[in-house]
């Protein structure tokens, strides 16, 4: 029973971290757009900037 509770607590923390990462990614994207550096997936830099966030959120 204790193991199950620990797993629940850890998964809750993982969810909170995921939400923080998503918010950070959104803020990063917004600041790029505000700075007239609209991210396009065609440009290598745009894809590279988003890639770490996307992989973390997906997996």
N, C-alpha and C positions, 0 to 999 in steps of 0.2 A: 504493500500500500504506500509506503514511504517513497519507493522508487517512482511510482506513478505520479505522486504529488510533485516530486522533483522534476520529472519530465514535463509536467503541466507548467510549472513555474518557468522552466527554461524555454519552453515553446512560447510562452507569453512574452518573455524578454526578447526572443527572436522576432516576434511580431512587432514589438515596439521599435526595435532597431530597424526593421524593414520599413516601417512607416517613416522613421527619421531619414533613412536613405532616400526614400521616394521624395520627401519634402525637399531634401537637399538637391536632388537631381532637378526637380521642378524649379527651384530657386536659381540653379545654375543656368538652366535653359532660359528662364525669364531674363536673367541679367545679360545673357548673350544677345537676346532679342532687343533688349533695351539699349544695349551698346551698339546697335545697328550691325551686329555680327550674327545675323540670322543663321541658325544652324541648318545646313542642308545635308542630307545623307549622301549626296553625290560627292561633296568635298571630303577628302580623307580626314581632315581635322574634325569635322562635325561628327563623323562616325566614330573616330577614336575617342572624342570627349564623352560620348554617350555610352560607348561600349562597356566600360566598367560598371556603370550604374545599372544598365540593362541586365548584364549577366548576374549581378548580385540579386536584383529584384526577381528575376525569373527562377533562379536556383535556390 
